[in-house]
Amino acid sequence: MKRDSKTTNPEHMAIRVCNVWKSYEEGAIPVLNGVDLDVEAGQAIALCGPSGCGKSTLLHLVGGLDRPDNGTIAVNGAELNRHRDMVRFMRHEVGFVFQLHNLIPDLTMKENCLLPSVAAGMDRHKAQDRLQELAGRTGLQHRLNHTIQRLSGGERQRTAICRALMNSPGILLADEPTGSLDERNSTNIFELLMSLAGSEGVTLLMATHDRTLAAACDRIVEMHDGRICEHC
Amino acid sequence: MIYFRLVFVNLLRHRIRTAISIAGVAFSVAAMLTVVSVLEGAVAMFSGILSSGAQMIVFERNVSDLFFSDVPAPVADEVATWQTVAHADPVLFGVVSSADHPIITCFGVTVEDPRIQGATWLAGRPDYFGRDAADVLLGERAATFLGTTLGEQIQIGHADFRVTGIVKTKNGFEDGGIFMSLAEARRFFHKEGSSVITVRLHNKDDARAFKNQVRDRFPNLIALEDAEFSRSYSQFKILKATAWAVGGCGLALGGLGVANTMIMSVFTRIREIAILRVNGFSNGQIAATIIGEAAAVAVAGALVGLLLGAIALYSLKLIPVLHGYIDVTMRPLLMASVVLLALVTGVSGALYPAAYATRIRAAEALRFE
């Protein structure tokens, strides 16, 4: 399951998190307390730790959904700050998979998957081809025109993975992607995620409670009380 | 395509709320259309009464109401002799009362007046008009509400008159009026001249020359072309402004309804907007979905409103007492203006919700799964 990663070299760092601090409610709720993390391009990293330790917040910061109070985050060699085109970054460089699939229920599977391509203004034919490819690889060809309400939990999460990879991002951020699935589906989804990330050459940063799944990643990063306490 | 689906999915998701919003805009549009059409119809009708198909109207300069205008009698005689003039008809407007009807418009006209010559005679004969000072003609509606037939005596003010004819005119206001000979009307209203002179020219291109001639020869009088008169007569302007103001208020209420709907729409799908943000939607794209939703509601409401407005106008026209008062012609420009106003109002109502939507922070919205 583990994938080959490039040798440790700052040039190859897909993600560099340096001394990042983050709190909510104007400092009343500290979440991240000086996090440092380097992720090499093409690696699959499991972020483990108890609920509330800051895993999701770290993913949101790396994905540009939020800003750190202090510290810097660089993705693909460029720092995420107010001078960078964040809309372009989110369209082309990063994809998200959440615990709850976060799909739009009234749209079909196909329409949900095409959302990133619509946002990015991708050529329609190109987008359709990409969708067919991803649907084929996730086994959802027969579900393309089904609304989300008609899909099972596993199918919804596979749809979310398709959507996240639609614009071929370099980084996939997965926030407990198997957290709401049963054991069999969890394993299937995880294997699919690893397989797709591997074949697409995507760097995977995944928050998870599941130690078995985490063990299959290239590296496990332990978090506790807003700090990274252990790298395996 | 997906963009439109995003717009319509939310409208279809809350069908009752959408229907109520569309109904709000529709009633506003219908109200505006009805009020403006009725008042513009009324203005057109009054304008028709005053000009009676003539090209020019001559009246006293700076009067607030044509009932107060006094054009000396010799003026009409002189104007009729001018080379550019084909026909000049002095008309005296007055208000009379009968037993149960305190206000009836009275027209003092000559026998050659187009009103008399162009009317459909339901009873009596045109050549009898003006033979006797105590004779009057009644419009069809006036004859109905006065309960009078040909040959009967009616009391107007302190005098008795004999009905020598009943005419039907296209103009509802005239249809509810009384026609006297100009000479009798002058005596009755204690006036020596007329209220206006309606003038038909040999050549329409002579209008400017005619106006200049009136200004030079009779500085106290003014000559206006028919359309110019409709535009500039202060009472018409007040009526039109009132119509648009009342209609505009109605539309503004509809716009507030759209604003309320859109705010609710944004509040109930904060998470969905956050999902769009995560998938790379820009502020502009997110705002466009909200504004698109409002525009769809406004356009649907405007179209339903046009239909309701047309039904309301035709229904009003069917009421006998309003016969001739309402012009049911829905002018394309008016319809386009109303639809455009509805669209602008609806979109304006969506501006705040759209701005709010662009400020939604995806991380906060998605943090509590």
Interface residues (C-beta under 8 A of the other chain):
Chain A: S56 T57 H60 G63 L65 D66 V87 M90 R91 H92 F96 F98 Q99 L100 N102 L103 I104 D106 L107 E111 L114 L115 P116 V118 A119 A120 R163 N167
Chain B: I2 Y3 R5 L6 V9 N10 L12 R13 R271 E272 I275 L276 R277 V278 N279 G280 F281 S282 Q285 R361 A362 A363 E364 L366 R367 E369
